[in-house]
Amino acid sequence: MYILHVTYNLKEGKLAEWLAALRALQVAEKTRLEAGNIEYAYYVPADGSNKVLLVELWENRDFQQAHLKSPHLAELAKVKEEFVESVDQKAYTAE
């Protein structure tokens, strides 16, 4: 299994708009239908910080790499610049 933890560090005051954009683009819903996807979920910290954690679980890295070429991810990239200050990513493999 290939696991990604992606932390989106959002621009000040952009959390609600970012979440609305994710819902409008249906990024999670569309990704969950992709071959090899096990989990794809966004989490918002309880402390109200301007961060969103994305947890991705894939059968293997090849499926995740194919996901990067999906049309809905291209749409997300177009709006990301408006809301996201920086992105931190950690990758793991598990049996």
Wavefront OBJ file of the C-alpha trace (Angstrom):
o trace
v 0.000 0.000 0.000
v 1.178 3.526 -0.808
v 0.177 6.254 1.661
v 0.415 10.022 1.307
v -0.159 12.677 3.937
v -0.469 16.026 2.202
v -0.742 19.167 4.329
v -2.113 22.212 2.563
v -0.967 25.395 4.318
v -3.639 27.832 3.257
v -3.477 31.563 2.785
v -4.919 33.506 5.708
v -8.707 33.443 5.762
v -9.035 31.042 2.819
v -10.083 27.839 4.607
v -13.821 28.054 3.914
v -13.257 29.011 0.276
v -10.755 26.167 -0.212
v -13.179 23.628 1.205
v -15.955 25.012 -1.007
v -13.697 24.687 -4.073
v -12.891 21.071 -3.177
v -16.606 20.299 -2.883
v -17.464 22.094 -6.128
v -14.777 20.218 -8.063
v -15.724 16.923 -6.358
v -12.055 16.035 -6.100
v -12.472 13.461 -3.320
v -15.549 11.843 -4.830
v -13.946 11.489 -8.266
v -10.651 10.245 -6.855
v -12.384 7.563 -4.797
v -13.679 6.111 -8.080
v -10.183 5.787 -9.557
v -8.545 2.399 -9.980
v -6.340 1.506 -7.034
v -7.720 4.086 -4.622
v -8.426 2.831 -1.106
v -9.014 6.140 0.705
v -8.947 9.811 -0.179
v -10.105 12.163 2.562
v -9.565 15.741 3.684
v -9.350 16.645 7.390
v -9.547 20.052 9.064
v -7.709 20.574 12.391
v -9.885 21.227 15.437
v -7.652 24.135 16.454
v -8.901 26.277 13.569
v -5.510 26.635 11.898
v -5.234 27.382 8.188
v -4.238 23.828 7.336
v -6.002 20.930 5.687
v -4.660 17.385 5.806
v -5.276 15.081 2.868
v -4.842 11.352 3.500
v -4.438 9.205 0.398
v -4.233 5.408 0.431
v -3.487 3.578 -2.810
v -2.911 -0.065 -3.682
v 0.528 0.992 -4.943
v 2.468 4.042 -6.127
v 1.665 3.423 -9.795
v -2.035 4.031 -9.156
v -1.231 7.259 -7.296
v 1.006 8.433 -10.127
v -1.799 7.778 -12.644
v -4.074 9.877 -10.410
v -1.768 12.865 -10.961
v -2.816 12.841 -14.628
v -6.560 12.860 -13.925
v -8.717 15.712 -15.270
v -10.089 16.595 -11.822
v -6.572 17.009 -10.455
v -5.763 19.346 -13.338
v -8.832 21.395 -12.396
v -7.681 21.479 -8.780
v -4.249 22.741 -9.827
v -5.903 25.714 -11.549
v -7.557 26.935 -8.334
v -4.878 25.851 -5.849
v -2.763 28.954 -6.408
v -5.599 31.169 -5.194
v -5.924 29.421 -1.811
v -2.725 27.527 -0.973
v 0.430 29.110 0.430
v 2.504 25.907 0.489
v 2.191 22.123 0.528
v 4.030 19.583 2.683
v 3.924 15.946 1.668
v 5.042 12.710 3.329
v 4.909 9.338 1.595
v 4.895 5.900 3.194
v 4.655 2.322 2.059
v 2.956 -0.396 4.087
v 2.057 -4.032 3.616
l 1 2 3 4 5 6 7 8 9 10 11 12 13 14 15 16 17 18 19 20 21 22 23 24 25 26 27 28 29 30 31 32 33 34 35 36 37 38 39 40 41 42 43 44 45 46 47 48 49 50 51 52 53 54 55 56 57 58 59 60 61 62 63 64 65 66 67 68 69 70 71 72 73 74 75 76 77 78 79 80 81 82 83 84 85 86 87 88 89 90 91 92 93 94 95
